[in-house]
Amino acid sequence: MNLEKVVFGFFVMLAATLNFGFFIGDIDDPTVHNRYELYAAVVVNLIATVLKFGDRTQIGAVHLATSLVADLQLIAAAVVLVWATNVSPEGVTPSAMASVVSLSGGALLANLVSVVLLVIETVSYRRR
Amino acid sequence: MSVEEQAPSRAEVRAAVGPQSSEAVFLVLRRMRVPLIVLLTLFAISVLGLTLIPGTNPDGTPWRMGFFDAFYFMSYTATTIGYGELPQAFNDAQRMWVTLSIYLSVIGWAYAIGALLSLVQSRPFRQAIAVTRFQRSVRNLREPFWLMAGHGHTGDMLGTWLDDLGKRFVVVDVRDDAVDALDLGTYTADVPAIVADASTPDVLVQAGLLHPSCVGVLALTDDDEANLAVVMAASVLRPGLQVIARTSSASIKARMEAFGEPIVIDPFDRFGDHFAVSLRAPATEQLADWLTRAPEAPLPQPHDDIRPGPWILYGYGRFGREVTRDLRREGVEVRIIDAGTGLVDEPEGADGAIVGDATRREILDQADISSAVGFIAGTDNDVTNLSLVRAARRANPSLFIVARQNRPENAELFDAMGIDLLLVPTTVVAQEALAHIGAPMLWQFLQLASHQGQQWSAALIDRLVERCGTGSPELWEVSLTDADAPAVVRVLQRHPVVLRDLLRDPLDRESTVEVVCLMVDSFDGSVLAPDDDYVLRAGDRLLLAGRPAGRHSMESTLLVDSSAAYCLSDEPAATGWLWRRLTREDARR
């Protein structure tokens, strides 16, 4: 067992699960989308991205790319949420919440691709 | 065992320039993973804590900080900007957490910056940067350049001359100090250089072996094996590329010549040849030496007092054997003295050699030094050579002294001793290489000239000095073709041209430009130092020597129709395309 692989797999999975946890629920209902969960998703995604730095293989490059996409979408979701909460006079309207959740849904897709890549890597490693 | 021990050091050098380390960005990313994650985590914990710790409004009601406020606060605190703008005054619980966060963030930043700085200073990183920069500057070379493997004293000397001639080159050397010296050097052009083992093909490729502008490879390292490896790699990877290699071993030379057609320079062999030419015709050797020197070098002194009487040679090694063979071929008697080691290795040709230490008078007397005309101190040890020179002079002050200087650092000592003819292997190699690089026809000229007699050479030197001065002239080639000399070719279609006319000054027809024609290469053979009445034909190749100003004036004759017409014929010039057409029509009618 390789501790580095454990840490890597852990963060990739955790990023996906946290993302999923935030995403699940009615798309425009603020009460079912916990903002702490979004915060955790952003942080864990950033850590997962840093873990993917410096890998020169093809699969490593795709890993990094998907992670960057997820970061971008989650940060956009967080910014929209902060704007709605702190700046916008209407507060967190259903439409604002819907765009936050849909952005996190995009990030979820990228995270799922990451997980798939992780699985592919593992399987091909076994075969070798 | 010793081979086993040496192997890793070579492998290290190769690994340092392998493709893995070529991109510094990846190295930074990989090495910064842990510091970045630590920084991210500490920051995330601080922000999260701030949102969780209950605060109080000024009116006493409970209040919780939002993510945005917490992020904003931590951003200006963690980066030590300390903006001081707070949404609300903190209560004690929040202050406790902020105190902790400040220390955490300071540790995080200190760690990250420390890691980055140590990475920037680390050897692999600097090497990766150097390799990347080297590859980029080689890739961006647009002018023709030479790939120089090994930048020792030979490379330094040759590099200076190439730079003077406006030629570019790239340096590969295993020694750090050789490459560092380039940065301190005074080359006008930028010289891309890298610390790497040139015997590795990968390194040569990085240094531009496959680059379309690479015109040749110079294998000038101290290591014969490495030079052989360079020759091999060049001829296999880029067949047909000009390769100039240095070696002083006959077996390595033979192995090099098995790969393509490299020009192999053996300093001892070449020196022996020069020596033989000096004996026969000192002026010929003087001419060859002068033409292969750095631009504007003064005319060297002729060795007029060199005589073919009996010579004494001390040190029958590789150098001794070459010189002995060349001298004997000229019919000169050579008496060999050796300490014994050289004779054991290769006794061939050393019959009747005296074994002993030639700094001792009785040994010199045994070789009958009083009847000898010259003495050659040819060991591979400079101190020995100098003491031999002193001993030989004391025994017979009228001797012509030849000495071999092995280490360039000892130049002053040898200078002060007043040696008549000095062999410095590095200089010989540099001059030979320059003769091949400078102008391709020069080498052919030197080969043919070496068979010429004293009077011919002396006359040519006189002509060169009279027309171009005593500084060594610039050498270049001109082909009488449409590409090189369109104006002259057009005149040649109408009437014959003699060399005298070509060398007329386009500003004043009655005077001559500062140029001498050394050789003409035409369809039916080469003519050395053609006289002024030589009739030129289209397609001839000329090797010219002269001052830069003369070259400039001559270029106008070659390219500009009006100048060509003025110099080459008395008829008025038809300069325009239309007028040229009309006059030609007239001529046909």
Interface residues (C-beta under 8 A of the other chain):
Chain A: R35 Y36 Y39 V43 L46 I47 V50 L51 F53 G54 D55 R56 A78 V82 T85 N86
Chain B: F26 L27 V28 L29 R30 R31 M32 R33 L36 I37 L40 T41 A44 V47 L48 T51 G66 F67 F68 D69
